[in-house]
């Protein structure tokens, strides 16, 4: 649905459910509601997944560490959802081996690790098949991962979880939402509420921010509620357009009396799923609303895989013994995350020098021979966790529950806080059950049961076994060398993303592929990390058409393989409501995070293709380019803070 028609559709009816927030939670709830026969709409203040939903550790996992916090229900539910998501989104949720080393002095001894993994596997049930955890001696662990620090290593275990591209997962759910009849519009911020005479909320006043998209001010990304946050800080929520209306919907015409397009969207139920901005949205309803959330920041760093050639994901500990991950992805390894209280800018969170230093020290502590340092960091990202605030003071942010809760205001506004990416479908079922109890499924869950998952395509075990056989099957050869000073022998691979035998798209020095066949083959493999086979082929066909036109003289500039493909990605991204270069190269395909130059080398060519597809004015195209450059600069701003070197 075209954006203009979608905006008109928002105002043409009274919706059963209107969701504020276009992240994984909000879109997941809308899909679940639509599948139960309810009419649902979603508005998002920035781009879909621009906040927490694209800034996670990019794992679909049960949350093994939460067993220590005795959150057994959360872990059981997450493990069940992990199995279901691997079946429903096989191109996006891929099983991967994780190696968990234990050193002398670690807070969790080997016996406790093995007990926890036994329980973890039990939660997965028979669907896990032969891919249950394995115990390793210290010698076996070093054979599996030669870059591990050998000193004081007591042993290890290997277990299977899953990796994903979190932003692309949101886009997949967005497509499901559209297919189910949900109307979802990004760059549409909630700035006030519609009310009955009694004060009950019966809708939202939304501001269309599309004209602002691409401005540097929005370059740092923000999810639903960024506009609300600004309103609360500047003029107070009462000035944001609160209106009292009774009866049914008005004609819904956009209000442009102050020069800014506003739309009235009527709904029987309004859900606030704005993530870190949920409290700001609540203050639009009640300026005196006490905070519900406890926000923490998680930072990740990206380094070239040639500097840290891991064979599988590795669990590592920070200098303070906090658990983190180092995860291979294509030609890179990303590591994180930190977990610190946060009260800063929600729209543009970024890594700070001390946070990057913390992660680098953890990498050097676990992989000392690699010697990874600040100069090796090619990208960073930071996300804000909207956790439900616990009672009392918080000594350890990592101990705060990741579970989700619903909060109903006297006005009828319902807010969701907390939650995990992995459990978004289970959250959606529970939320729709609570909001619309008459639509509950007949099959109720018993107290300790994992949620039922209704996904087409056979039993979970069969689907998982098929996927696992491709991704982590025994006997598959890995690319890459051996350990420090090793001979580079080929070993069974346990890595996560994509075919191990693919052709590299670019040599380490950045030169172009030797011939066109090499280029297309390489980019097909790269695209399959993020897109379904059908989507990837459509993008490559589009790029090939442009290449053919260029050869025939119809295109003025000669584009590299990389630029051709990413220009095609930009044209495809328009169908997912991408409006800026940042939308394309951070979230539709994460070239900004996983390339040596953060996508700057092709940025202008890709921005030109996006501007042409959207019909942007030269000024809007310039704002799009400037916004992307600002976002890339923000990723590297920590360098100016004097980050600590190796130590």
Order of alpha helices (4+ residues) and beta strands (2+ residues): alpha-beta-alpha-beta-beta-alpha-beta-alpha-beta-alpha-beta-alpha-beta-beta-beta-alpha-beta-beta-alpha-beta-beta-beta-beta-beta-alpha-beta-beta-beta-alpha-alpha-alpha-alpha-alpha-alpha-alpha
